[in-house]
Amino acid sequence: MKRLFRNLTFFALAAVALAACDKDVEAPYGIPGTDANPLGTHIKGGTGSGTVADPYNVISILNVASNLEAGDNTDDYCFIKGKVVSVTDQFTAQYGTGTFYISVDGTKTNQFYVYRAYYLGNKKWTATDQPLEVGDEVTICAIVTNYNGTIETAQNLGFIYELNGENRGGAPKPLAPAVGDGSLENPFNVSGALKFTKKLGKDVNSTEDVYIKGIVSKIDVSKNVEQNYNSGFGNATFFISDDGEDANTFEVYRANYFNNTKWSEGAGPVLKVGDEVVVYGKVVYYKGNTPETVSGKAYLYMLNGETTPGK
């Protein structure tokens, strides 16, 4: 996926599995990847190789990931050890994730941003779990990204592997490599679409229409049933991923039906989780945190191998 980590092996994570298992927050000064410490800066004091047996310290991951381009992720998960400096968003049962800063020694010097990470065992936090506290020693397992110039964990693609010596195992599933060029003959997979869209920059629409192939992992019916090709607006909002799971997803936002038409009663089948789809249209990195299709500028091209609604 990304050049920087093509030689980083995932075998250590496999061994672990066998053995045990809207973002508007400004980063504080002094973090590599900000104006105070530009990307590419090498900081002294880095240790570790990123494996479970030899995790990166915070300085090391900042150095290693400092040459990622904006929107780029590391190819594989890595382990990062540090102490909690501050907690931006405490773990809650509602979302099950937490957001916090860590550093080598728990001070504000050379911090690393852990964004919306899961709890021990790569599970959502529950009310029976302990909240995170300043000074806690943690080892994080995560995909690392350059988010608009800040090195941090990718949203929902990281978890606390160890907390003050407690370890509940858990091993992440490797991400699919980015493939495709967005053409009908070679559509982007979801990883490819995420990479392409993030490189556009915040709120920049693609100039060209692209094809994206994936599996429906979630359908947005939070507002009304119109979001699922049912009635009214005749469009749908849903999420796709390469494996059908609800991680590393791309949002298909208010997309029209086959042939760029509105869905109406009797027009054809609605979507369900697990459907394989190809969508076609323009994409945008909305607010710099949500890769998605442009509202009303994309449509369902293929559904489970069919390019027409059928009966």
C-alpha positions in Angstrom: 0.0 0.0 0.0 2.6 2.5 1.0 6.2 2.6 0.0 7.5 3.2 3.5 6.5 0.0 5.0 6.8 -2.5 2.2 9.6 -4.3 4.0 7.9 -4.3 7.4 6.9 -7.9 8.0 3.6 -9.0 9.5 5.0 -12.3 10.9 5.3 -10.9 14.4 1.6 -10.2 14.5 0.8 -13.7 13.3 2.9 -15.1 16.1 1.0 -13.0 18.5 -2.3 -14.3 17.2 -1.2 -17.9 17.7 0.2 -17.3 21.1 -2.3 -14.9 22.6 -4.6 -14.2 20.5 -15.3 14.1 13.1 -12.2 15.2 14.1 -11.5 18.8 14.8 -9.0 18.4 17.6 -5.8 20.4 17.2 -2.5 18.7 18.1 -0.3 20.4 20.7 3.0 22.0 19.7 6.1 19.9 19.4 4.7 16.9 17.6 6.5 15.8 14.5 4.3 16.5 11.6 3.2 19.9 12.8 4.7 23.3 12.0 6.7 23.2 15.1 8.4 20.0 14.0 8.0 19.4 10.3 7.6 16.0 8.7 10.9 14.3 7.9 12.5 15.6 11.2 14.6 12.9 12.9 14.5 13.0 16.7 17.1 11.4 18.8 16.2 8.7 21.3 14.2 6.3 19.1 14.2 2.6 20.0 12.4 -0.5 18.9 11.5 -2.2 15.6 7.7 -2.2 15.8 7.2 -5.9 16.7 5.4 -7.2 19.7 8.7 -8.3 21.2 10.4 -5.0 20.4 7.8 -2.2 20.1 8.7 1.2 18.8 8.9 3.9 21.5 7.0 7.1 20.6 10.1 8.8 19.2 10.8 5.9 16.9 7.4 5.7 15.4 7.4 9.5 14.8 10.7 9.1 13.0 9.7 6.0 11.0 6.4 7.5 9.9 7.7 11.1 9.3 8.0 10.6 5.6 4.5 9.4 5.0 2.7 11.6 2.5 -0.6 13.3 3.5 -3.3 10.6 3.6 -0.9 7.7 3.5 -0.9 4.8 6.0 1.7 2.3 6.9 1.2 -1.0 5.1 1.0 -3.0 8.3 0.2 -2.8 11.9 3.0 -2.0 14.3 3.4 -2.0 18.1 4.1 1.3 19.9 4.9 1.7 23.6 4.5 4.8 25.7 2.9 6.6 28.7 -0.4 8.4 28.6 0.1 12.2 28.6 -3.6 13.3 28.3 -6.9 11.8 27.4 -8.8 13.8 24.8 -11.9 11.5 24.6 -12.3 8.9 27.3 -13.4 5.4 26.4 -17.2 5.1 26.6 -19.7 2.3 26.0 -21.4 4.3 23.3 -18.5 4.2 20.8 -16.1 1.8 22.6 -13.0 3.7 21.5 -10.7 6.3 23.1 -8.5 9.1 21.9 -5.4 10.2 23.8 -1.8 11.3 23.6 1.3 9.2 24.6 5.0 10.0 24.9 8.1 8.1 25.9 8.1 9.4 29.5 4.5 10.8 30.0 5.6 14.4 29.4 4.3 16.7 26.6 7.6 16.4 24.7 7.3 14.5 21.4 3.8 13.2 21.7 2.0 10.7 19.5 -1.8 10.9 18.9 -3.8 7.7 19.4 -7.1 8.4 17.6 -10.3 6.4 18.3 -8.5 3.2 19.3 -10.2 0.1 20.6 -9.6 -1.3 24.1 -7.7 -4.4 25.2 -8.1 -7.5 23.1 -9.0 -5.3 20.1 -12.5 -5.0 21.6 -14.8 -2.1 22.3 -14.6 -0.7 25.8 -17.5 -1.7 28.1 -18.7 -0.4 31.4 -16.9 -3.2 33.3 -13.5 -2.0 31.9 -11.2 0.5 33.6 -11.0 4.0 32.2 -7.7 5.2 30.8 -5.7 7.5 33.2 -2.8 9.9 32.7 0.5 8.0 33.5 -0.8 4.6 32.4 1.8 2.5 30.5 0.4 1.3 27.2 1.4 -0.7 24.1 -0.6 0.2 21.1 -1.0 -2.0 18.0 -2.2 0.1 15.1 -2.0 1.2 11.5 -0.3 4.7 11.5 -1.3 7.5 9.2 -0.3 11.0 8.2 -3.5 12.9 8.8 -3.1 16.4 7.3 0.4 16.5 8.6 0.0 14.8 12.0 1.3 11.3 12.6 -1.3 9.3 14.4 -3.2 6.0 14.5 -5.7 5.5 11.8 -9.3 5.8 13.0 -10.6 2.4 14.3 -7.5 0.6 13.1 -5.7 0.4 16.4 -6.2 -0.9 19.9 -4.5 -1.1 23.3 -2.5 -4.3 23.2 -1.2 -3.9 26.8 -2.3 -1.6 29.6 -0.2 -1.5 32.8 1.0 -5.0 32.2 -2.5 -6.4 31.4 -2.7 -8.2 28.0 -5.9 -9.7 26.5 -4.3 -10.8 23.2 -6.0 -9.8 20.0 -4.4 -9.6 16.6 -5.6 -7.3 13.8 -6.6 -8.5 10.4 -4.2 -7.4 7.7 -5.6 -4.8 5.3 -6.0 -5.5 1.6 -3.3 -3.7 -0.5 -4.5 -0.8 -2.6 -5.2 -2.0 -6.2 -7.0 -0.6 -9.2 -6.9 2.6 -11.2 -10.5 3.6 -11.0 -11.4 2.5 -14.5 -14.3 0.1 -15.4 -11.8 -2.5 -16.4 -9.7 -2.1 -13.3 -11.8 -0.5 -10.5 -10.4 0.7 -7.3 -10.8 -1.7 -4.4 -11.7 0.1 -1.1 -8.1 0.4 0.0 -7.3 1.9 -3.4 -10.3 4.3 -3.2 -9.3 5.5 0.3 -5.7 6.2 -0.9 -6.9 8.0 -4.0 -9.5 10.1 -2.2 -7.2 11.1 0.7 -4.6 12.4 -1.7 -7.2 14.9 -3.1 -6.9 17.0 0.0 -9.6 18.3 2.3 -13.0 19.0 0.6 -11.6 18.6 -2.9 -13.8 16.8 -5.3 -12.2 14.5 -7.9 -12.2 15.9 -11.4 -12.9 12.5 -12.9 -15.5 9.8 -12.1 -14.1 6.6 -10.8 -15.3 3.0 -10.3 -15.0 1.5 -6.8 -15.6 -2.2 -6.0 -16.4 -3.4 -2.5 -18.7 -5.3 -0.2 -21.5 -3.6 1.7 -20.6 -3.6 5.4 -23.1 -1.1 6.8 -26.2 0.7 5.6 -27.1 4.1 7.0 -30.7 4.1 8.1 -30.2 6.5 11.0 -32.2 9.3 9.6 -34.9 7.7 7.4 -35.5 4.8 5.2 -34.7 6.8 2.1 -31.1 6.1 2.7 -31.6 2.5 1.7 -33.3 2.8 -1.7 -36.7 2.7 -0.2 -38.7 5.8 -1.2 -38.6 9.6 -1.1 -35.2 10.7 -2.3 -34.5 7.4 -4.0 -30.8 7.4 -3.0 -28.8 5.4 -0.5 -26.0 6.0 2.0 -23.9 2.9 2.8 -20.4 1.8 3.6 -18.2 -0.7 1.7 -15.0 -2.5 2.6 -12.8 -5.0 1.0 -13.8 -7.8 3.3 -17.4 -6.8 4.3 -16.4 -5.9 7.8 -17.0 -2.6 9.4 -13.4 -1.3 9.4 -11.3 0.5 6.8 -14.5 1.5 5.1 -15.4 3.9 2.3 -18.7 5.8 2.5 -21.0 5.8 -0.5 -23.0 9.0 0.3 -26.5 9.6 -1.2 -25.7 7.6 -4.3 -28.4 7.1 -7.0 -29.6 3.8 -8.3 -28.7 2.0 -11.6 -28.1 4.2 -14.6 -27.9 7.2 -12.3 -31.7 7.2 -11.7 -33.7 7.5 -8.5 -34.9 4.3 -6.9 -38.7 4.0 -6.7 -41.1 1.3 -5.5 -40.8 -1.6 -7.8 -37.6 -0.3 -9.5 -35.5 -3.2 -8.3 -33.8 -4.7 -5.2 -32.6 -2.7 -2.3 -29.2 -3.2 -0.7 -28.3 -5.5 2.1 -25.1 -6.1 4.1 -22.9 -8.5 2.3 -23.8 -7.4 -1.2 -20.9 -7.0 -3.7 -21.2 -3.7 -5.5 -19.5 -1.4 -7.9 -20.2 2.3 -7.6 -19.3 5.0 -10.1 -18.9 8.7 -9.6 -16.9 11.5 -8.1 -15.3 11.3 -4.6 -14.3 13.8 -2.0 -12.2 13.8 1.2 -15.0 15.4 3.2 -13.7 17.7 6.0 -10.4 15.9 5.7 -11.7 13.0 7.7 -14.3 11.1 5.6 -13.5 9.7 2.2 -16.8 9.4 0.4 -18.7 9.8 -2.9 -20.0 13.3 -3.6 -23.7 13.6 -2.8 -25.8 13.0 -5.9 -22.7 12.6 -8.1 -22.3 8.8 -7.9 -24.6 5.8 -8.6 -24.8 2.1 -8.2 -23.2 0.5 -11.3 -23.2 -3.2 -10.4 -25.0 -5.2 -7.7 -23.9 -8.8 -7.2 -22.7 -9.0 -10.7 -25.7 -7.4 -12.3 -25.6 -4.0 -14.1 -29.4 -3.7 -14.5 -32.1 -3.8 -11.8 -33.6 -7.1 -12.9 -36.9 -8.1 -11.3 
